[in-house]
């Protein structure tokens, strides 16, 4: 991923938090030289000294069969993004687009049934435990679980390299930066408002 120095992120804890928050990503592999992709929820976990991105897909999805022939897979995560008008700058310039993105590269392997059950249990806990009537693993009937688990394939990707870019107008002056945030808040697009909040938080941490 092309990442100018202004926008490069190297703090792993910051990246880890971003991935956990924006965990619906895109898995990319290749088949006979052609890229193929699937959009999936992922988890970032640590086992001993290594980090893994875990997930699952439908058994009928042929992409999981490419793991054996794809030397390295790519998972892309994206945060809020928005158009930035150059009318928001003090000096004449061209428009741009602000965004947050993380690319994770690694090698993929298939989970066995027990590993898949553990991963699904964690996934349900993440998205259900705060709800009034949470649908957790141990609340579902064994017959339903047995049927459903046969229809999916779990996998984990050992993280080899991470690239992260937060293009948040860090190269603009203070007045431009503050005005961009104000203008984004005024936009009707929810992504614009969310990006403004990210920029506010980022500036406080600088």
Secondary structure, 3 states (H helix, E strand, C coil): CCCCCCCECCCHHHHHHHHHHCCEEEEEEEECCEEEEEEEECEEEEECCEEEEEEEEECCCHHHHHCCCCCCEEEEEECCCEEECHHHCCCCCCCEEEEEEEEEEEEEEECCHHHHHHHHHHHHHHHHCCCCCCCCHHHCCHHHHHHHHCCEEEEEEEEEEEEEEEECCCCCCHHHHHHHHHHHHHCCCHHHHHHHHHHHHHHHHC
